[in-house]
């Protein structure tokens, strides 16, 4: 348990870094080149991690890297940008906040990680908190934007669970580098076709891309996949809700936006939801009556039959 808890802060690095990209992108990066922006973000990050590990894919990892790179980086980056163009930020973020539930269901189906009630409750609180924090009233909603946002959420959730399934026992940094290189490379033809020549970058844009690529991509994804390999998918997914909190706090601290009581209430709900999904808390609660699935009971060694005393399975954490 203590060994697993060490990976909770590592998982938090990713959504905090991702949350900072909103402000950096809005202030310093070109608005009319989203595909090139994704290429400039993914490829340098992948090459940097590859230089650190110097390991090439082998065997099935050639096609696995292409699949994961498309789901987690390539198509995901493009769909997120499209959703941001078509939807208000609050609606797009709320739709993306359903990712922990999607990850739990996919992990249940693909790697037999059964969802636990504390984590499901945490996800419900987190989604509610994001809605309270970011949804500010009725507004026109475009169906194509909703479809793009849900597709991005579903693809990344599937990609994260597949990375957890395929990457068990492997080199996380090397595997992350392959995904980033594959995702960035697959975007180049689309960028050339739809956006023409690469945009000219000034000094601030180069610095901004360096931050986004090194910190918010290379470091963030390496930490994220490392945590996924050691924690339950639902636990890591809930930690991802730190993303919108970071965006709001940075907007308040740097962009001069006003932090309202509604936003503070939403943040409190999100943080409570995240805490409910952490094994440090759920392992200290009487959860035997929360388990949604009946567990088989084993008789002590040497005894059998319907009258033999049974030893209930001990619950050691809120994740699987």
Secondary structure, 3 states (H helix, E strand, C coil): CHHHHHHHHHHHHHHHHHHHHHHHHHHHCCCCCHHHHHHHHHHHHHHHHHHHHCCCCCCCHHHHHHHHHHHHHHHHHHHHHHHHHHCCHHHHHHHHCCHHHHHHHHHHHHHCCCCCHHHHHHHHHHHHHHHHHHCCCCCCCCHHHHHHHHHHHHHHHHHHHHHHHHCCCCCHHHHHHHHHHHHHHHHHHHHHHHHCCCCCCCHHHHHHHHHHHHHHHHHHHHHHHHHHCCCCHHHHHHHCCHHHHHHHHHHHHCCCCCCCHHHHHHHHHHHHHHHHCCHHHHCCCCCCCCCCCCCCCEECCCCCCCCCCEECCCCCCCCC
